Amino acid sequence: MEEREEGCTHQTPSSRDVFTTLKQASIQHGSSEALLFCFGRLASCADELKRLEDQIEQMDTAAVEKAGSSLTFADN
């Protein structure tokens, strides 16, 4: 499954893809190696999520700054 956003491609593996990868690497499902692999994938996904959150925060900040610069306040 692929998601496209502003020219970037993010690969989101399904659980079937993960099990296929484990099988191809001759890693026994449920073994400590499999757990390490899955925790590594989880850490990688967490890093990607943090990167995306940072991008969204930067976009939000830019939008707020742009909106703020176009506001005019009437004297009370």
mmJSON file of the N, C-alpha and C atoms, coordinates in Angstrom:
{"data_MODEL":{"atom_site":{
"group_PDB":["ATOM","ATOM","ATOM","ATOM","ATOM","ATOM","ATOM","ATOM","ATOM","ATOM","ATOM","ATOM","ATOM","ATOM","ATOM","ATOM","ATOM","ATOM","ATOM","ATOM","ATOM","ATOM","ATOM","ATOM","ATOM","ATOM","ATOM","ATOM","ATOM","ATOM","ATOM","ATOM","ATOM","ATOM","ATOM","ATOM","ATOM","ATOM","ATOM","ATOM","ATOM","ATOM","ATOM","ATOM","ATOM","ATOM","ATOM","ATOM","ATOM","ATOM","ATOM","ATOM","ATOM","ATOM","ATOM","ATOM","ATOM","ATOM","ATOM","ATOM","ATOM","ATOM","ATOM","ATOM","ATOM","ATOM","ATOM","ATOM","ATOM","ATOM","ATOM","ATOM","ATOM","ATOM","ATOM","ATOM","ATOM","ATOM","ATOM","ATOM","ATOM","ATOM","ATOM","ATOM","ATOM","ATOM","ATOM","ATOM","ATOM","ATOM","ATOM","ATOM","ATOM","ATOM","ATOM","ATOM","ATOM","ATOM","ATOM","ATOM","ATOM","ATOM","ATOM","ATOM","ATOM","ATOM","ATOM","ATOM","ATOM","ATOM","ATOM","ATOM","ATOM","ATOM","ATOM","ATOM","ATOM","ATOM","ATOM","ATOM","ATOM","ATOM","ATOM","ATOM","ATOM","ATOM","ATOM","ATOM","ATOM","ATOM","ATOM","ATOM","ATOM","ATOM","ATOM","ATOM","ATOM","ATOM","ATOM","ATOM","ATOM","ATOM","ATOM","ATOM","ATOM","ATOM","ATOM","ATOM","ATOM","ATOM","ATOM","ATOM","ATOM","ATOM","ATOM","ATOM","ATOM","ATOM","ATOM","ATOM","ATOM","ATOM","ATOM","ATOM","ATOM","ATOM","ATOM","ATOM","ATOM","ATOM","ATOM","ATOM","ATOM","ATOM","ATOM","ATOM","ATOM","ATOM","ATOM","ATOM","ATOM","ATOM","ATOM","ATOM","ATOM","ATOM","ATOM","ATOM","ATOM","ATOM","ATOM","ATOM","ATOM","ATOM","ATOM","ATOM","ATOM","ATOM","ATOM","ATOM","ATOM","ATOM","ATOM","ATOM","ATOM","ATOM","ATOM","ATOM","ATOM","ATOM","ATOM","ATOM","ATOM","ATOM","ATOM","ATOM","ATOM","ATOM","ATOM","ATOM","ATOM","ATOM","ATOM","ATOM","ATOM","ATOM","ATOM","ATOM"],
"id":[1,2,3,4,5,6,7,8,9,10,11,12,13,14,15,16,17,18,19,20,21,22,23,24,25,26,27,28,29,30,31,32,33,34,35,36,37,38,39,40,41,42,43,44,45,46,47,48,49,50,51,52,53,54,55,56,57,58,59,60,61,62,63,64,65,66,67,68,69,70,71,72,73,74,75,76,77,78,79,80,81,82,83,84,85,86,87,88,89,90,91,92,93,94,95,96,97,98,99,100,101,102,103,104,105,106,107,108,109,110,111,112,113,114,115,116,117,118,119,120,121,122,123,124,125,126,127,128,129,130,131,132,133,134,135,136,137,138,139,140,141,142,143,144,145,146,147,148,149,150,151,152,153,154,155,156,157,158,159,160,161,162,163,164,165,166,167,168,169,170,171,172,173,174,175,176,177,178,179,180,181,182,183,184,185,186,187,188,189,190,191,192,193,194,195,196,197,198,199,200,201,202,203,204,205,206,207,208,209,210,211,212,213,214,215,216,217,218,219,220,221,222,223,224,225,226,227,228],
"type_symbol":["N","C","C","N","C","C","N","C","C","N","C","C","N","C","C","N","C","C","N","C","C","N","C","C","N","C","C","N","C","C","N","C","C","N","C","C","N","C","C","N","C","C","N","C","C","N","C","C","N","C","C","N","C","C","N","C","C","N","C","C","N","C","C","N","C","C","N","C","C","N","C","C","N","C","C","N","C","C","N","C","C","N","C","C","N","C","C","N","C","C","N","C","C","N","C","C","N","C","C","N","C","C","N","C","C","N","C","C","N","C","C","N","C","C","N","C","C","N","C","C","N","C","C","N","C","C","N","C","C","N","C","C","N","C","C","N","C","C","N","C","C","N","C","C","N","C","C","N","C","C","N","C","C","N","C","C","N","C","C","N","C","C","N","C","C","N","C","C","N","C","C","N","C","C","N","C","C","N","C","C","N","C","C","N","C","C","N","C","C","N","C","C","N","C","C","N","C","C","N","C","C","N","C","C","N","C","C","N","C","C","N","C","C","N","C","C","N","C","C","N","C","C","N","C","C","N","C","C"],
"label_atom_id":["N","CA","C","N","CA","C","N","CA","C","N","CA","C","N","CA","C","N","CA","C","N","CA","C","N","CA","C","N","CA","C","N","CA","C","N","CA","C","N","CA","C","N","CA","C","N","CA","C","N","CA","C","N","CA","C","N","CA","C","N","CA","C","N","CA","C","N","CA","C","N","CA","C","N","CA","C","N","CA","C","N","CA","C","N","CA","C","N","CA","C","N","CA","C","N","CA","C","N","CA","C","N","CA","C","N","CA","C","N","CA","C","N","CA","C","N","CA","C","N","CA","C","N","CA","C","N","CA","C","N","CA","C","N","CA","C","N","CA","C","N","CA","C","N","CA","C","N","CA","C","N","CA","C","N","CA","C","N","CA","C","N","CA","C","N","CA","C","N","CA","C","N","CA","C","N","CA","C","N","CA","C","N","CA","C","N","CA","C","N","CA","C","N","CA","C","N","CA","C","N","CA","C","N","CA","C","N","CA","C","N","CA","C","N","CA","C","N","CA","C","N","CA","C","N","CA","C","N","CA","C","N","CA","C","N","CA","C","N","CA","C","N","CA","C","N","CA","C","N","CA","C","N","CA","C","N","CA","C","N","CA","C","N","CA","C"],
"label_alt_id":[null,null,null,null,null,null,null,null,null,null,null,null,null,null,null,null,null,null,null,null,null,null,null,null,null,null,null,null,null,null,null,null,null,null,null,null,null,null,null,null,null,null,null,null,null,null,null,null,null,null,null,null,null,null,null,null,null,null,null,null,null,null,null,null,null,null,null,null,null,null,null,null,null,null,null,null,null,null,null,null,null,null,null,null,null,null,null,null,null,null,null,null,null,null,null,null,null,null,null,null,null,null,null,null,null,null,null,null,null,null,null,null,null,null,null,null,null,null,null,null,null,null,null,null,null,null,null,null,null,null,null,null,null,null,null,null,null,null,null,null,null,null,null,null,null,null,null,null,null,null,null,null,null,null,null,null,null,null,null,null,null,null,null,null,null,null,null,null,null,null,null,null,null,null,null,null,null,null,null,null,null,null,null,null,null,null,null,null,null,null,null,null,null,null,null,null,null,null,null,null,null,null,null,null,null,null,null,null,null,null,null,null,null,null,null,null,null,null,null,null,null,null,null,null,null,null,null,null],
"label_comp_id":["MET","MET","MET","GLU","GLU","GLU","GLU","GLU","GLU","ARG","ARG","ARG","GLU","GLU","GLU","GLU","GLU","GLU","GLY","GLY","GLY","CYS","CYS","CYS","THR","THR","THR","HIS","HIS","HIS","GLN","GLN","GLN","THR","THR","THR","PRO","PRO","PRO","SER","SER","SER","SER","SER","SER","ARG","ARG","ARG","ASP","ASP","ASP","VAL","VAL","VAL","PHE","PHE","PHE","THR","THR","THR","THR","THR","THR","LEU","LEU","LEU","LYS","LYS","LYS","GLN","GLN","GLN","ALA","ALA","ALA","SER","SER","SER","ILE","ILE","ILE","GLN","GLN","GLN","HIS","HIS","HIS","GLY","GLY","GLY","SER","SER","SER","SER","SER","SER","GLU","GLU","GLU","ALA","ALA","ALA","LEU","LEU","LEU","LEU","LEU","LEU","PHE","PHE","PHE","CYS","CYS","CYS","PHE","PHE","PHE","GLY","GLY","GLY","ARG","ARG","ARG","LEU","LEU","LEU","ALA","ALA","ALA","SER","SER","SER","CYS","CYS","CYS","ALA","ALA","ALA","ASP","ASP","ASP","GLU","GLU","GLU","LEU","LEU","LEU","LYS","LYS","LYS","ARG","ARG","ARG","LEU","LEU","LEU","GLU","GLU","GLU","ASP","ASP","ASP","GLN","GLN","GLN","ILE","ILE","ILE","GLU","GLU","GLU","GLN","GLN","GLN","MET","MET","MET","ASP","ASP","ASP","THR","THR","THR","ALA","ALA","ALA","ALA","ALA","ALA","VAL","VAL","VAL","GLU","GLU","GLU","LYS","LYS","LYS","ALA","ALA","ALA","GLY","GLY","GLY","SER","SER","SER","SER","SER","SER","LEU","LEU","LEU","THR","THR","THR","PHE","PHE","PHE","ALA","ALA","ALA","ASP","ASP","ASP","ASN","ASN","ASN"],
"label_asym_id":["A","A","A","A","A","A","A","A","A","A","A","A","A","A","A","A","A","A","A","A","A","A","A","A","A","A","A","A","A","A","A","A","A","A","A","A","A","A","A","A","A","A","A","A","A","A","A","A","A","A","A","A","A","A","A","A","A","A","A","A","A","A","A","A","A","A","A","A","A","A","A","A","A","A","A","A","A","A","A","A","A","A","A","A","A","A","A","A","A","A","A","A","A","A","A","A","A","A","A","A","A","A","A","A","A","A","A","A","A","A","A","A","A","A","A","A","A","A","A","A","A","A","A","A","A","A","A","A","A","A","A","A","A","A","A","A","A","A","A","A","A","A","A","A","A","A","A","A","A","A","A","A","A","A","A","A","A","A","A","A","A","A","A","A","A","A","A","A","A","A","A","A","A","A","A","A","A","A","A","A","A","A","A","A","A","A","A","A","A","A","A","A","A","A","A","A","A","A","A","A","A","A","A","A","A","A","A","A","A","A","A","A","A","A","A","A","A","A","A","A","A","A","A","A","A","A","A","A"],
"label_entity_id":["1","1","1","1","1","1","1","1","1","1","1","1","1","1","1","1","1","1","1","1","1","1","1","1","1","1","1","1","1","1","1","1","1","1","1","1","1","1","1","1","1","1","1","1","1","1","1","1","1","1","1","1","1","1","1","1","1","1","1","1","1","1","1","1","1","1","1","1","1","1","1","1","1","1","1","1","1","1","1","1","1","1","1","1","1","1","1","1","1","1","1","1","1","1","1","1","1","1","1","1","1","1","1","1","1","1","1","1","1","1","1","1","1","1","1","1","1","1","1","1","1","1","1","1","1","1","1","1","1","1","1","1","1","1","1","1","1","1","1","1","1","1","1","1","1","1","1","1","1","1","1","1","1","1","1","1","1","1","1","1","1","1","1","1","1","1","1","1","1","1","1","1","1","1","1","1","1","1","1","1","1","1","1","1","1","1","1","1","1","1","1","1","1","1","1","1","1","1","1","1","1","1","1","1","1","1","1","1","1","1","1","1","1","1","1","1","1","1","1","1","1","1","1","1","1","1","1","1"],
"label_seq_id":[1,1,1,2,2,2,3,3,3,4,4,4,5,5,5,6,6,6,7,7,7,8,8,8,9,9,9,10,10,10,11,11,11,12,12,12,13,13,13,14,14,14,15,15,15,16,16,16,17,17,17,18,18,18,19,19,19,20,20,20,21,21,21,22,22,22,23,23,23,24,24,24,25,25,25,26,26,26,27,27,27,28,28,28,29,29,29,30,30,30,31,31,31,32,32,32,33,33,33,34,34,34,35,35,35,36,36,36,37,37,37,38,38,38,39,39,39,40,40,40,41,41,41,42,42,42,43,43,43,44,44,44,45,45,45,46,46,46,47,47,47,48,48,48,49,49,49,50,50,50,51,51,51,52,52,52,53,53,53,54,54,54,55,55,55,56,56,56,57,57,57,58,58,58,59,59,59,60,60,60,61,61,61,62,62,62,63,63,63,64,64,64,65,65,65,66,66,66,67,67,67,68,68,68,69,69,69,70,70,70,71,71,71,72,72,72,73,73,73,74,74,74,75,75,75,76,76,76],
"pdbx_PDB_ins_code":[null,null,null,null,null,null,null,null,null,null,null,null,null,null,null,null,null,null,null,null,null,null,null,null,null,null,null,null,null,null,null,null,null,null,null,null,null,null,null,null,null,null,null,null,null,null,null,null,null,null,null,null,null,null,null,null,null,null,null,null,null,null,null,null,null,null,null,null,null,null,null,null,null,null,null,null,null,null,null,null,null,null,null,null,null,null,null,null,null,null,null,null,null,null,null,null,null,null,null,null,null,null,null,null,null,null,null,null,null,null,null,null,null,null,null,null,null,null,null,null,null,null,null,null,null,null,null,null,null,null,null,null,null,null,null,null,null,null,null,null,null,null,null,null,null,null,null,null,null,null,null,null,null,null,null,null,null,null,null,null,null,null,null,null,null,null,null,null,null,null,null,null,null,null,null,null,null,null,null,null,null,null,null,null,null,null,null,null,null,null,null,null,null,null,null,null,null,null,null,null,null,null,null,null,null,null,null,null,null,null,null,null,null,null,null,null,null,null,null,null,null,null,null,null,null,null,null,null],
"Cartn_x":[0.85,0.0,0.898,0.665,1.472,0.605,1.147,0.468,1.343,0.745,1.514,1.074,2.075,1.79,2.862,2.486,3.38,4.701,4.624,5.817,6.589,6.196,6.879,6.129,6.858,6.242,6.581,5.551,5.738,5.259,6.093,5.743,5.211,3.983,3.377,3.183,4.029,3.917,2.721,2.108,1.027,1.649,0.847,1.373,1.834,1.182,1.599,3.002,3.3,4.637,5.684,5.356,6.296,6.562,5.504,5.685,6.467,6.234,6.985,8.465,8.756,10.144,10.802,10.083,10.624,10.924,9.995,10.165,11.359,11.473,12.578,13.923,13.941,15.181,15.402,14.553,14.63,14.557,13.678,13.47,12.174,12.257,11.097,10.107,8.842,7.785,7.701,7.692,7.613,8.961,10.038,11.372,11.866,12.947,13.515,14.009,14.509,14.922,13.736,12.595,11.392,10.941,11.012,10.637,11.567,12.865,13.821,13.536,13.233,12.902,11.671,10.627,9.374,9.557,10.34,10.604,11.434,12.32,13.085,12.176,11.223,10.244,9.398,9.001,8.2,8.973,10.244,11.077,11.217,11.371,11.473,10.186,9.054,7.758,7.575,8.044,7.947,8.791,9.978,10.831,10.149,9.536,8.824,7.642,6.909,5.776,6.244,7.343,7.886,8.287,8.905,9.313,8.097,7.034,5.814,5.139,5.132,4.564,5.324,6.657,7.473,7.145,6.945,6.582,5.236,4.272,2.941,3.029,3.816,3.978,4.579,5.563,6.177,5.166,4.349,3.328,2.294,1.883,0.915,1.475,2.74,3.379,3.422,3.797,3.852,2.466,1.442,0.077,-0.396,-0.083,-0.476,0.237,1.531,2.282,1.726,1.38,0.824,-0.528,-1.369,-2.688,-2.546,-1.61,-1.396,-0.919,-0.108,0.414,-0.654,-1.711,-2.755,-3.912,-3.877,-4.937,-4.692,-5.76,-5.671,-6.637,-6.213,-7.044,-7.515,-8.794,-9.361,-9.107,-8.848,-8.654,-9.981,-9.967,-11.201,-11.382],
"Cartn_y":[-1.164,0.0,1.23,2.158,3.361,4.577,5.564,6.832,7.887,8.778,9.843,11.176,12.001,13.31,14.276,15.246,16.295,15.749,14.782,14.255,13.233,12.991,12.006,10.686,9.605,8.287,7.625,7.233,6.539,5.115,4.164,2.753,2.273,1.79,1.259,-0.233,-1.059,-2.502,-3.089,-4.073,-4.792,-5.86,-6.454,-7.527,-8.697,-8.912,-9.983,-9.71,-8.439,-8.075,-8.351,-8.037,-8.266,-9.752,-10.576,-12.022,-12.596,-12.074,-12.522,-12.189,-10.988,-10.586,-11.5,-11.809,-12.717,-14.083,-14.58,-15.9,-15.897,-14.846,-14.763,-14.682,-14.073,-13.956,-15.172,-16.182,-17.408,-17.112,-16.19,-15.846,-16.501,-17.275,-17.998,-17.015,-17.103,-16.262,-16.508,-15.437,-15.563,-15.685,-15.778,-15.9,-14.533,-14.555,-13.283,-12.451,-13.113,-12.381,-11.678,-12.369,-11.773,-10.576,-10.716,-9.599,-8.408,-8.671,-7.589,-6.91,-7.715,-7.166,-6.27,-6.773,-6.013,-4.745,-4.832,-3.633,-2.626,-3.123,-2.237,-1.523,-2.263,-1.652,-0.628,-0.962,-0.052,1.236,1.104,2.28,3.124,2.462,3.164,3.924,3.286,3.941,5.118,4.977,6.071,7.26,6.976,8.044,8.751,7.987,8.557,9.396,8.904,9.648,10.973,10.955,12.18,13.161,12.66,13.524,14.175,13.391,13.931,14.936,14.656,15.605,16.926,16.853,18.067,18.861,18.164,18.837,19.534,18.854,19.439,20.661,20.56,21.69,22.889,22.646,23.731,24.351,23.517,24.032,24.84,24.352,25.067,26.409,26.431,27.671,28.675,28.213,29.098,29.639,28.8,29.234,30.268,30.062,31.014,32.344,32.287,33.518,34.267,33.539,34.171,34.793,34.07,34.59,35.8,35.746,36.859,38.109,37.955,39.122,39.783,39.051,39.63,40.205,40.04,40.576,42.048,42.802,44.2,44.378,45.103,45.309,46.763,46.939,48.285,48.797,50.085,50.685,50.723,50.355,50.372,51.701],
"Cartn_z":[0.0,0.0,0.0,-0.907,-1.01,-0.819,-0.113,0.05,-0.595,-1.369,-2.003,-1.428,-1.098,-0.536,-0.986,-1.785,-2.247,-2.782,-3.679,-4.312,-3.507,-2.266,-1.426,-1.493,-1.398,-1.372,-0.055,0.682,1.951,1.766,2.074,1.954,3.291,3.296,4.51,4.317,4.956,4.745,5.483,4.862,5.531,6.419,7.295,8.148,7.287,6.149,5.24,4.712,4.379,3.912,4.982,6.237,7.336,7.497,7.479,7.622,6.448,5.239,4.067,4.237,4.729,4.97,5.993,7.074,8.091,7.488,6.665,6.052,5.096,4.279,3.327,4.043,5.221,5.985,6.877,6.728,7.533,9.028,9.382,10.79,11.241,12.299,12.837,13.452,13.015,13.58,15.086,15.88,17.332,18.02,17.25,17.849,18.325,19.075,19.543,18.358,17.303,16.101,15.46,15.42,14.843,15.669,16.989,17.859,17.652,17.553,17.306,15.971,14.951,13.64,13.74,14.41,14.519,15.351,16.437,17.232,16.442,15.6,14.724,13.746,13.175,12.264,13.001,14.225,15.038,15.317,15.663,15.914,14.653,13.521,12.247,11.946,12.198,11.978,12.929,14.168,15.14,14.684,14.143,13.618,12.455,11.564,10.418,10.892,11.878,12.428,13.024,13.768,14.365,13.28,12.215,11.1,10.458,10.25,9.657,10.587,11.889,12.858,12.819,12.717,12.635,11.374,10.246,9.0,9.14,9.745,9.93,10.835,11.897,12.812,12.083,11.223,10.457,9.502,8.858,7.947,8.723,9.899,10.726,11.172,11.579,12.018,10.876,9.69,8.527,8.194,8.288,7.987,9.003,10.272,11.316,11.107,10.79,10.55,9.345,8.291,7.096,7.412,8.129,8.491,9.407,10.336,11.261,10.556,9.521,8.811,7.95,7.617,6.775,7.588,8.903,9.753,10.049,10.058,10.491,11.637,12.621,13.796,13.832,14.057,14.176,15.591,15.694,17.022,17.748,19.012,19.818,20.464],
"occupancy":[1.0,1.0,1.0,1.0,1.0,1.0,1.0,1.0,1.0,1.0,1.0,1.0,1.0,1.0,1.0,1.0,1.0,1.0,1.0,1.0,1.0,1.0,1.0,1.0,1.0,1.0,1.0,1.0,1.0,1.0,1.0,1.0,1.0,1.0,1.0,1.0,1.0,1.0,1.0,1.0,1.0,1.0,1.0,1.0,1.0,1.0,1.0,1.0,1.0,1.0,1.0,1.0,1.0,1.0,1.0,1.0,1.0,1.0,1.0,1.0,1.0,1.0,1.0,1.0,1.0,1.0,1.0,1.0,1.0,1.0,1.0,1.0,1.0,1.0,1.0,1.0,1.0,1.0,1.0,1.0,1.0,1.0,1.0,1.0,1.0,1.0,1.0,1.0,1.0,1.0,1.0,1.0,1.0,1.0,1.0,1.0,1.0,1.0,1.0,1.0,1.0,1.0,1.0,1.0,1.0,1.0,1.0,1.0,1.0,1.0,1.0,1.0,1.0,1.0,1.0,1.0,1.0,1.0,1.0,1.0,1.0,1.0,1.0,1.0,1.0,1.0,1.0,1.0,1.0,1.0,1.0,1.0,1.0,1.0,1.0,1.0,1.0,1.0,1.0,1.0,1.0,1.0,1.0,1.0,1.0,1.0,1.0,1.0,1.0,1.0,1.0,1.0,1.0,1.0,1.0,1.0,1.0,1.0,1.0,1.0,1.0,1.0,1.0,1.0,1.0,1.0,1.0,1.0,1.0,1.0,1.0,1.0,1.0,1.0,1.0,1.0,1.0,1.0,1.0,1.0,1.0,1.0,1.0,1.0,1.0,1.0,1.0,1.0,1.0,1.0,1.0,1.0,1.0,1.0,1.0,1.0,1.0,1.0,1.0,1.0,1.0,1.0,1.0,1.0,1.0,1.0,1.0,1.0,1.0,1.0,1.0,1.0,1.0,1.0,1.0,1.0,1.0,1.0,1.0,1.0,1.0,1.0,1.0,1.0,1.0,1.0,1.0,1.0],
"B_iso_or_equiv":[0.0,0.0,0.0,0.0,0.0,0.0,0.0,0.0,0.0,0.0,0.0,0.0,0.0,0.0,0.0,0.0,0.0,0.0,0.0,0.0,0.0,0.0,0.0,0.0,0.0,0.0,0.0,0.0,0.0,0.0,0.0,0.0,0.0,0.0,0.0,0.0,0.0,0.0,0.0,0.0,0.0,0.0,0.0,0.0,0.0,0.0,0.0,0.0,0.0,0.0,0.0,0.0,0.0,0.0,0.0,0.0,0.0,0.0,0.0,0.0,0.0,0.0,0.0,0.0,0.0,0.0,0.0,0.0,0.0,0.0,0.0,0.0,0.0,0.0,0.0,0.0,0.0,0.0,0.0,0.0,0.0,0.0,0.0,0.0,0.0,0.0,0.0,0.0,0.0,0.0,0.0,0.0,0.0,0.0,0.0,0.0,0.0,0.0,0.0,0.0,0.0,0.0,0.0,0.0,0.0,0.0,0.0,0.0,0.0,0.0,0.0,0.0,0.0,0.0,0.0,0.0,0.0,0.0,0.0,0.0,0.0,0.0,0.0,0.0,0.0,0.0,0.0,0.0,0.0,0.0,0.0,0.0,0.0,0.0,0.0,0.0,0.0,0.0,0.0,0.0,0.0,0.0,0.0,0.0,0.0,0.0,0.0,0.0,0.0,0.0,0.0,0.0,0.0,0.0,0.0,0.0,0.0,0.0,0.0,0.0,0.0,0.0,0.0,0.0,0.0,0.0,0.0,0.0,0.0,0.0,0.0,0.0,0.0,0.0,0.0,0.0,0.0,0.0,0.0,0.0,0.0,0.0,0.0,0.0,0.0,0.0,0.0,0.0,0.0,0.0,0.0,0.0,0.0,0.0,0.0,0.0,0.0,0.0,0.0,0.0,0.0,0.0,0.0,0.0,0.0,0.0,0.0,0.0,0.0,0.0,0.0,0.0,0.0,0.0,0.0,0.0,0.0,0.0,0.0,0.0,0.0,0.0,0.0,0.0,0.0,0.0,0.0,0.0],
"pdbx_formal_charge":[null,null,null,null,null,null,null,null,null,null,null,null,null,null,null,null,null,null,null,null,null,null,null,null,null,null,null,null,null,null,null,null,null,null,null,null,null,null,null,null,null,null,null,null,null,null,null,null,null,null,null,null,null,null,null,null,null,null,null,null,null,null,null,null,null,null,null,null,null,null,null,null,null,null,null,null,null,null,null,null,null,null,null,null,null,null,null,null,null,null,null,null,null,null,null,null,null,null,null,null,null,null,null,null,null,null,null,null,null,null,null,null,null,null,null,null,null,null,null,null,null,null,null,null,null,null,null,null,null,null,null,null,null,null,null,null,null,null,null,null,null,null,null,null,null,null,null,null,null,null,null,null,null,null,null,null,null,null,null,null,null,null,null,null,null,null,null,null,null,null,null,null,null,null,null,null,null,null,null,null,null,null,null,null,null,null,null,null,null,null,null,null,null,null,null,null,null,null,null,null,null,null,null,null,null,null,null,null,null,null,null,null,null,null,null,null,null,null,null,null,null,null,null,null,null,null,null,null],
"auth_seq_id":[1,1,1,2,2,2,3,3,3,4,4,4,5,5,5,6,6,6,7,7,7,8,8,8,9,9,9,10,10,10,11,11,11,12,12,12,13,13,13,14,14,14,15,15,15,16,16,16,17,17,17,18,18,18,19,19,19,20,20,20,21,21,21,22,22,22,23,23,23,24,24,24,25,25,25,26,26,26,27,27,27,28,28,28,29,29,29,30,30,30,31,31,31,32,32,32,33,33,33,34,34,34,35,35,35,36,36,36,37,37,37,38,38,38,39,39,39,40,40,40,41,41,41,42,42,42,43,43,43,44,44,44,45,45,45,46,46,46,47,47,47,48,48,48,49,49,49,50,50,50,51,51,51,52,52,52,53,53,53,54,54,54,55,55,55,56,56,56,57,57,57,58,58,58,59,59,59,60,60,60,61,61,61,62,62,62,63,63,63,64,64,64,65,65,65,66,66,66,67,67,67,68,68,68,69,69,69,70,70,70,71,71,71,72,72,72,73,73,73,74,74,74,75,75,75,76,76,76],
"auth_comp_id":["MET","MET","MET","GLU","GLU","GLU","GLU","GLU","GLU","ARG","ARG","ARG","GLU","GLU","GLU","GLU","GLU","GLU","GLY","GLY","GLY","CYS","CYS","CYS","THR","THR","THR","HIS","HIS","HIS","GLN","GLN","GLN","THR","THR","THR","PRO","PRO","PRO","SER","SER","SER","SER","SER","SER","ARG","ARG","ARG","ASP","ASP","ASP","VAL","VAL","VAL","PHE","PHE","PHE","THR","THR","THR","THR","THR","THR","LEU","LEU","LEU","LYS","LYS","LYS","GLN","GLN","GLN","ALA","ALA","ALA","SER","SER","SER","ILE","ILE","ILE","GLN","GLN","GLN","HIS","HIS","HIS","GLY","GLY","GLY","SER","SER","SER","SER","SER","SER","GLU","GLU","GLU","ALA","ALA","ALA","LEU","LEU","LEU","LEU","LEU","LEU","PHE","PHE","PHE","CYS","CYS","CYS","PHE","PHE","PHE","GLY","GLY","GLY","ARG","ARG","ARG","LEU","LEU","LEU","ALA","ALA","ALA","SER","SER","SER","CYS","CYS","CYS","ALA","ALA","ALA","ASP","ASP","ASP","GLU","GLU","GLU","LEU","LEU","LEU","LYS","LYS","LYS","ARG","ARG","ARG","LEU","LEU","LEU","GLU","GLU","GLU","ASP","ASP","ASP","GLN","GLN","GLN","ILE","ILE","ILE","GLU","GLU","GLU","GLN","GLN","GLN","MET","MET","MET","ASP","ASP","ASP","THR","THR","THR","ALA","ALA","ALA","ALA","ALA","ALA","VAL","VAL","VAL","GLU","GLU","GLU","LYS","LYS","LYS","ALA","ALA","ALA","GLY","GLY","GLY","SER","SER","SER","SER","SER","SER","LEU","LEU","LEU","THR","THR","THR","PHE","PHE","PHE","ALA","ALA","ALA","ASP","ASP","ASP","ASN","ASN","ASN"],
"auth_asym_id":["A","A","A","A","A","A","A","A","A","A","A","A","A","A","A","A","A","A","A","A","A","A","A","A","A","A","A","A","A","A","A","A","A","A","A","A","A","A","A","A","A","A","A","A","A","A","A","A","A","A","A","A","A","A","A","A","A","A","A","A","A","A","A","A","A","A","A","A","A","A","A","A","A","A","A","A","A","A","A","A","A","A","A","A","A","A","A","A","A","A","A","A","A","A","A","A","A","A","A","A","A","A","A","A","A","A","A","A","A","A","A","A","A","A","A","A","A","A","A","A","A","A","A","A","A","A","A","A","A","A","A","A","A","A","A","A","A","A","A","A","A","A","A","A","A","A","A","A","A","A","A","A","A","A","A","A","A","A","A","A","A","A","A","A","A","A","A","A","A","A","A","A","A","A","A","A","A","A","A","A","A","A","A","A","A","A","A","A","A","A","A","A","A","A","A","A","A","A","A","A","A","A","A","A","A","A","A","A","A","A","A","A","A","A","A","A","A","A","A","A","A","A","A","A","A","A","A","A"],
"auth_atom_id":["N","CA","C","N","CA","C","N","CA","C","N","CA","C","N","CA","C","N","CA","C","N","CA","C","N","CA","C","N","CA","C","N","CA","C","N","CA","C","N","CA","C","N","CA","C","N","CA","C","N","CA","C","N","CA","C","N","CA","C","N","CA","C","N","CA","C","N","CA","C","N","CA","C","N","CA","C","N","CA","C","N","CA","C","N","CA","C","N","CA","C","N","CA","C","N","CA","C","N","CA","C","N","CA","C","N","CA","C","N","CA","C","N","CA","C","N","CA","C","N","CA","C","N","CA","C","N","CA","C","N","CA","C","N","CA","C","N","CA","C","N","CA","C","N","CA","C","N","CA","C","N","CA","C","N","CA","C","N","CA","C","N","CA","C","N","CA","C","N","CA","C","N","CA","C","N","CA","C","N","CA","C","N","CA","C","N","CA","C","N","CA","C","N","CA","C","N","CA","C","N","CA","C","N","CA","C","N","CA","C","N","CA","C","N","CA","C","N","CA","C","N","CA","C","N","CA","C","N","CA","C","N","CA","C","N","CA","C","N","CA","C","N","CA","C","N","CA","C","N","CA","C","N","CA","C","N","CA","C","N","CA","C","N","CA","C"],
"pdbx_PDB_model_num":[1,1,1,1,1,1,1,1,1,1,1,1,1,1,1,1,1,1,1,1,1,1,1,1,1,1,1,1,1,1,1,1,1,1,1,1,1,1,1,1,1,1,1,1,1,1,1,1,1,1,1,1,1,1,1,1,1,1,1,1,1,1,1,1,1,1,1,1,1,1,1,1,1,1,1,1,1,1,1,1,1,1,1,1,1,1,1,1,1,1,1,1,1,1,1,1,1,1,1,1,1,1,1,1,1,1,1,1,1,1,1,1,1,1,1,1,1,1,1,1,1,1,1,1,1,1,1,1,1,1,1,1,1,1,1,1,1,1,1,1,1,1,1,1,1,1,1,1,1,1,1,1,1,1,1,1,1,1,1,1,1,1,1,1,1,1,1,1,1,1,1,1,1,1,1,1,1,1,1,1,1,1,1,1,1,1,1,1,1,1,1,1,1,1,1,1,1,1,1,1,1,1,1,1,1,1,1,1,1,1,1,1,1,1,1,1,1,1,1,1,1,1,1,1,1,1,1,1]
}}}
